[in-house]
């Protein structure tokens, strides 16, 4: 126990430095979570950001407790011990010497296998002539996905499809620790982040596997090129790359 306390006292300055860096990182993460909470439009997103901020604050309190315990050991507990001048000097731990290194294992030679005894080959027997088998029918390839991640994918409308009126948006929204999904639309093939408009969301924690995600009424939109975007969010507030599909409204 005394050796452990002396070791902490010897490296107290490094522990203070790492604790200071940990507190700075926790403050930065807490500030980022609070900004995300204030900018969120959905209740679930705000709750996820608040939970993340609380976890970071708890981690910061733990770092501060470690720093306080180190200061108590270094400034109060160790000086009270009856240490000799030789043992009170802070010296780094000795480096391992070459004698402590385990020598490499020597491979065990494999015994030679006895050579097989030659046997008399069997007399060949005549075989009937083979009849040509019909060539197998090539199966049609499965339909390609609109997006690379099958867990967050739109299967209808397809890419460059022409739609109108009330459209059923079909696909898959099913990731690990699923929380909810939302769908947005924007005019044009390459919209910016500020061009997207909300269609709807499912916050009932019900993932969808190859079914109807939402119903979209396109009656009030002008004909032309548009883009759909599906975003699937997990319980930690993270999400895979959104699935984006270009289509045309007649």
C-alpha positions in Angstrom: 0.0 0.0 0.0 2.8 2.4 0.9 4.5 1.6 -2.4 1.3 2.4 -4.3 0.9 5.8 -2.5 4.5 6.6 -3.3 4.0 5.7 -6.9 1.0 8.1 -7.1 3.0 10.8 -5.5 5.8 10.3 -8.0 3.5 10.7 -11.0 1.2 13.3 -9.5 2.1 16.0 -12.0 1.2 13.7 -15.0 -2.1 12.8 -13.3 -3.0 16.5 -12.8 -2.2 17.1 -16.5 -4.4 14.2 -17.7 -7.2 15.2 -15.4 -7.1 18.8 -16.7 -7.3 17.5 -20.3 -10.2 15.3 -19.3 -12.1 18.2 -17.8 -11.6 20.4 -20.9 -12.8 17.6 -23.1 -15.9 17.0 -20.9 -16.7 20.7 -20.9 -16.4 20.8 -24.7 -18.7 17.7 -25.1 -21.2 19.2 -22.6 -21.4 22.5 -24.5 -21.8 20.6 -27.8 -24.7 18.5 -26.4 -26.4 21.6 -25.0 -26.2 23.3 -28.4 -27.6 20.2 -30.1 -30.5 20.1 -27.5 -31.4 23.8 -28.1 -31.3 23.3 -31.9 -33.4 20.1 -31.9 -36.9 20.2 -33.3 -38.0 16.8 -31.9 -38.6 15.8 -28.3 -36.7 12.6 -28.6 -33.6 14.4 -30.1 -33.6 16.8 -27.1 -33.9 14.0 -24.6 -31.0 12.2 -26.3 -28.8 15.3 -26.2 -29.7 16.0 -22.5 -28.9 12.4 -21.6 -25.5 12.7 -23.3 -24.8 16.0 -21.4 -25.6 14.3 -18.1 -23.3 11.4 -18.8 -20.4 13.7 -19.8 -21.0 15.8 -16.5 -20.8 12.6 -14.5 -17.6 11.6 -16.2 -16.2 15.1 -15.4 -17.1 14.7 -11.8 -15.2 11.4 -11.7 -12.1 13.0 -13.2 -12.3 15.8 -10.6 -12.5 13.2 -7.8 -9.4 11.4 -9.2 -7.6 14.8 -9.2 -8.7 15.5 -5.7 -7.6 12.1 -4.4 -4.2 12.5 -6.1 -3.8 15.9 -4.5 -4.7 14.6 -1.0 -2.2 11.7 -1.4 0.6 13.9 -2.8 0.2 17.0 -0.6 -1.1 15.6 2.7 -0.8 11.8 3.1 2.7 11.1 1.7 4.5 14.0 3.5 3.2 12.7 6.8 4.9 9.3 6.3 8.2 8.6 7.9 10.2 8.3 4.7 14.0 8.2 4.4 15.7 10.7 2.1 16.5 8.0 -0.4 12.9 6.8 -0.7 11.3 10.3 -0.7 13.0 11.2 -3.9 10.6 10.8 -6.9 12.3 8.4 -9.3 10.7 6.9 -12.4 10.1 3.2 -12.5 13.0 1.1 -13.9 12.8 0.1 -17.5 12.7 -3.7 -18.2 16.1 -5.2 -18.9 17.1 -7.6 -21.6 17.2 -10.5 -19.0 13.4 -10.1 -18.4 12.5 -10.6 -22.0 11.2 -14.1 -22.7 13.3 -15.8 -25.4 11.4 -16.9 -28.5 10.1 -20.4 -28.5 12.1 -23.0 -30.6 9.9 -24.8 -33.0 9.8 -28.6 -32.4 10.9 -30.6 -35.4 8.2 -32.6 -37.0 8.9 -36.3 -37.3 9.3 -37.5 -40.8 6.3 -39.3 -42.1 6.8 -42.8 -43.5 6.6 -43.0 -47.2 3.4 -44.8 -48.4 3.8 -48.4 -49.7 3.1 -48.5 -53.5 0.0 -50.5 -54.3 -1.1 -52.1 -57.5 -3.4 -49.7 -59.4 -6.9 -51.2 -59.9 -8.0 -52.2 -63.4 -10.0 -49.5 -65.0 -13.6 -50.3 -65.7 -15.5 -48.9 -68.7 -17.9 -46.1 -68.1 -20.9 -45.3 -70.3 -20.8 -42.2 -72.4 -22.0 -39.1 -70.7 -25.1 -37.4 -72.1 -24.9 -33.6 -72.2 -26.9 -32.1 -69.4 -29.1 -29.1 -70.2 -27.5 -25.8 -69.3 -28.9 -24.3 -66.1 -31.2 -21.3 -66.3 -29.5 -18.2 -65.1 -31.5 -16.7 -62.2 -32.5 -13.0 -62.5 -30.3 -10.9 -60.2 -32.1 -9.3 -57.2 -33.2 -5.7 -57.5 -30.4 -3.3 -56.6 -30.9 -1.1 -53.5 -31.3 2.7 -53.9 -28.7 3.2 -51.1 -25.7 1.2 -49.9 -27.0 0.5 -46.4 -29.9 -2.0 -46.5 -30.9 -1.0 -42.9 -31.9 2.5 -44.1 -33.2 2.2 -47.6 -36.1 3.5 -49.8 -37.5 0.9 -52.3 -40.3 3.0 -53.6 -40.3 5.5 -55.3 -37.3 4.1 -57.2 -34.5 6.3 -58.5 -35.8 8.6 -61.3 -39.4 7.3 -60.9 -42.3 9.5 -61.9 -45.0 9.9 -59.3 -48.0 12.1 -58.5 -50.9 12.5 -56.1 -50.7 10.5 -52.9 -47.5 8.4 -52.8 -46.7 5.5 -50.4 -43.0 5.7 -49.5 -41.8 2.1 -49.0 -38.5 0.8 -47.7 -36.6 -0.4 -44.6 -35.8 1.5 -41.4 -34.3 -1.0 -39.0 -31.0 -0.5 -37.3 -29.5 -1.7 -34.0 -30.9 0.2 -30.9 -33.6 1.7 -33.2 -35.3 4.9 -31.9 -37.2 6.5 -34.8 -36.9 7.6 -38.4 -37.9 10.7 -40.4 -38.4 11.5 -44.1 -37.7 14.9 -45.8 -38.0 16.2 -49.3 -36.4 19.0 -51.3 -36.7 20.4 -54.8 -33.9 19.5 -57.3 -31.4 16.7 -57.6 -28.7 18.1 -55.3 -30.3 20.2 -52.6 -28.4 22.0 -49.8 -29.0 21.4 -46.1 -31.4 24.4 -45.9 -33.6 23.2 -48.8 -35.1 20.1 -47.0 -38.7 20.1 -45.8 -40.1 17.7 -43.3 -42.7 15.2 -44.5 -43.2 13.1 -41.4 -41.6 10.8 -38.8 -42.3 7.7 -36.8 -41.3 8.2 -33.1 -43.2 5.2 -31.8 -40.0 3.1 -31.8 -41.4 0.7 -34.5 -38.8 -0.3 -37.1 -40.0 -1.1 -40.6 -38.7 -4.0 -42.7 -39.7 -3.7 -46.4 -43.0 -2.0 -45.7 -44.8 1.4 -45.9 -42.8 4.1 -44.1 -45.0 7.2 -44.7 -47.7 8.5 -47.1 -46.8 11.6 -49.0 -49.3 13.9 -50.7 -47.6 15.6 -53.7 -50.8 17.4 -54.9 -49.6 20.9 -53.9 -46.1 20.6 -55.5 -45.0 21.9 -58.9 -43.9 19.3 -61.5 -40.2 18.7 -61.7 -37.3 16.9 -60.1 -37.3 16.3 -56.4 -35.3 14.4 -53.8 -36.4 12.2 -50.9 -34.2 11.6 -47.8 -34.7 8.8 -45.1 -32.8 9.2 -41.8 -32.9 6.4 -39.2 -31.7 7.4 -35.6 -30.7 5.0 -32.8 -31.1 5.4 -29.0 -27.8 7.3 -28.7 -28.8 9.9 -31.2 -26.4 8.5 -33.9 -27.5 7.5 -37.4 -26.0 5.9 -40.5 -25.7 7.9 -43.8 -29.2 9.0 -44.9 -30.7 7.3 -47.9 -31.4 9.9 -50.7 -33.5 9.2 -53.9 -34.1 11.4 -56.8 -37.6 11.3 -58.5 -39.9 13.4 -60.7 -43.4 14.7 -59.9 -45.7 14.9 -62.8 
